[in-house]
Each structure stands twice: as C-alpha cells, then as structure tokens.
Amino acid sequence: MPRVYLSLGSNLEPRRHLRAAIDELRARFGAIAVSPAYRNHALGFDGADFVNLAVGLDTDLPPAELNDWLHALEDRHGRRRDVPRYSNRTLDVDIVFYGDLVTAGPGHLQLPREELRHAFVLKPIADIAPHFRHPQSGLSMAELWAAFPAEREPLQIELL
C-alpha cells in the first residue's frame, strides 16, 4: 500500500472539524501519523486564520476513490461547494502525495499538490515525513522546508 500524505485545514471552528476529521481518518485507515497544527493567515481571500496540519496514512484505495472519500468527509463536516473556491471552510482535505505518483484527475486531483509551495502544507508534512522525497525534484521534505523562506508565510503552532 502506498504512503499517502494529506493536508487538512479549517478556518470555521477548526478545532472541532480537524479533531473530527482525524477521528474519521483513524476509523477508516487505522494508524495514522498526525503533524502539529499551525495557524496561518488566509491566502487568496480576506478571511479568518486557518489551522492546518498533515496526516500520513497507508491505503488500498486508488487516488480517485480516496479523493472521493475525502470529499465526502468534507461534506459531512459542512463543506460548501456553492461558494468561491477561495473562501472560509469548515474542512479542506487534499491529497498532497500518493506515494511517488505524479498525475492529475477529476475533483481537483493533482499529485503532488502545487500547494506544497506554501508553508501551511510543506511544514506539517516535513514534520511527519522529513525523509520523504518529492517524486519530481528528488528533494526531501526536510530539504524543501530548510530552503523555504519561512518569514514570507509565518506559522504559529496551534494546540488542537
């Protein structure tokens, strides 16, 4: 089974929605790795701060089926899809890496996710998978984080 890394975020009742999402991920996939949570400013729109974290898990679901399952998870937590893409969210869950797969597909499936260029996605994954290598650049998450201009996108540790 491939190792998958997810990015989870919320800026509407983030503690409640992120805790519940982690519980559902554990119930479905068993043992998971969970990064520390980080608070950061909303990007792309004027909104409340987001709380973001990463999860690592193993799954037998193919990428498209996992993406569908994650969309259903978001929907169960009140994710609205009738608003602009960059807006407040109860829960946002994206597949960032699916092993070393590089692909794109329906439902905004893009592997690896281009949002990895943001601190709120990169730092949590570097926390739980520092030696994991980007399938295109070959750089480890620790190397990518070390090269990241962290002052550009400040993060604050957030307790869930």
C-alpha positions in Angstrom: 0.0 0.0 0.0 1.3 3.4 -0.8 2.1 6.0 1.8 -0.2 9.0 1.4 0.2 12.5 2.8 -2.9 14.7 3.3 -3.2 18.4 4.1 -6.1 19.3 6.4 -7.2 22.8 7.1 -10.1 24.8 8.5 -11.0 28.3 9.5 -14.5 27.8 10.7 -14.5 26.1 14.1 -11.1 24.5 13.2 -10.5 22.6 16.4 -13.9 20.8 16.2 -13.6 20.0 12.5 -10.0 18.9 12.5 -10.4 16.7 15.5 -13.4 15.0 14.0 -11.7 14.6 10.7 -8.7 12.9 12.4 -11.0 10.6 14.2 -12.7 9.6 11.0 -9.4 9.1 9.2 -8.3 6.8 12.1 -11.5 4.9 12.0 -11.2 4.3 8.2 -7.4 3.8 7.8 -6.1 2.7 11.2 -2.8 4.0 12.4 -2.1 7.5 11.0 0.7 10.0 11.6 -0.5 13.5 12.6 1.6 16.6 12.5 1.5 19.5 14.8 -1.2 22.1 13.8 -0.3 25.5 12.6 -2.2 28.8 12.5 -1.7 31.0 9.4 -3.4 33.8 7.6 -5.9 33.0 4.9 -4.4 33.1 1.4 -6.2 34.2 -1.7 -9.1 35.9 0.2 -9.8 38.0 3.3 -10.9 35.6 6.0 -10.3 34.2 9.4 -7.0 32.5 10.1 -6.7 28.9 9.1 -5.4 26.0 11.2 -3.6 23.4 9.1 -1.9 20.1 9.7 -0.8 17.0 7.8 -1.7 13.3 8.1 0.2 10.3 6.8 -1.6 7.1 6.2 -1.5 3.9 4.1 -4.4 3.0 1.9 -5.5 0.4 -0.6 -7.9 3.0 -2.2 -6.8 4.2 -5.6 -6.2 8.0 -5.8 -9.6 8.9 -7.4 -11.5 6.8 -4.8 -9.5 8.2 -1.9 -10.2 11.7 -3.3 -14.0 10.9 -3.5 -13.9 9.6 0.1 -12.1 12.7 1.3 -14.7 15.0 -0.5 -17.5 13.0 1.3 -15.6 13.6 4.6 -15.5 17.3 3.9 -19.2 17.3 3.0 -20.1 15.5 6.3 -18.5 18.5 8.0 -20.4 21.1 6.2 -18.1 21.9 3.4 -19.9 24.2 1.0 -19.2 23.9 -2.7 -21.5 26.7 -3.8 -19.1 29.4 -2.8 -15.9 30.7 -4.4 -13.0 28.2 -4.2 -11.0 30.6 -2.0 -13.3 31.2 0.9 -14.0 30.2 4.5 -14.1 26.5 5.1 -15.2 24.1 7.8 -12.9 21.5 6.4 -10.5 21.2 3.5 -8.7 17.9 2.9 -6.3 17.4 0.0 -4.1 14.6 -1.1 -0.6 16.1 -1.4 1.3 12.9 -2.1 0.2 9.4 -3.1 3.5 7.5 -2.9 5.6 8.8 -5.8 2.7 9.1 -8.2 2.6 12.1 -10.5 -0.8 12.6 -12.1 -4.0 14.8 -12.4 -7.6 13.8 -12.5 -11.2 14.9 -11.7 -12.2 16.6 -8.5 -9.1 18.8 -8.3 -6.9 15.7 -8.0 -3.3 16.8 -8.6 -0.4 14.8 -7.4 1.7 16.1 -6.0 -0.3 19.2 -5.0 1.1 22.5 -6.0 0.0 23.9 -2.7 3.2 22.3 -1.3 4.8 25.6 -2.2 3.0 27.1 0.8 4.3 26.9 4.4 1.0 25.6 5.8 1.3 22.5 3.6 5.0 21.9 3.5 5.9 22.4 7.2 3.4 19.9 8.6 4.5 17.2 6.0 8.1 18.0 6.8 7.3 17.4 10.5 6.0 13.9 10.0 8.0 12.8 6.9 11.3 14.7 6.8 13.0 12.0 4.7 10.1 11.6 2.2 11.3 12.7 -1.3 9.4 14.8 -3.7 8.8 12.5 -6.7 9.7 15.2 -9.2 12.5 17.2 -7.6 14.0 14.3 -5.5 14.4 16.7 -2.6 13.4 15.6 0.9 10.6 17.4 2.8 13.3 18.5 5.3 15.4 19.9 2.4 12.4 21.7 0.9 11.5 23.2 4.3 15.1 24.3 5.0 15.1 26.2 1.7 11.7 27.7 2.3 11.6 31.5 3.1 9.5 30.9 6.3 9.3 34.7 7.0 7.2 35.0 3.9 4.4 32.9 5.3 4.6 32.9 9.1 3.1 30.0 11.0 2.2 29.8 14.7 1.9 26.4 16.5 -1.7 25.7 17.4 -2.9 23.3 20.0 -5.9 21.1 19.0 
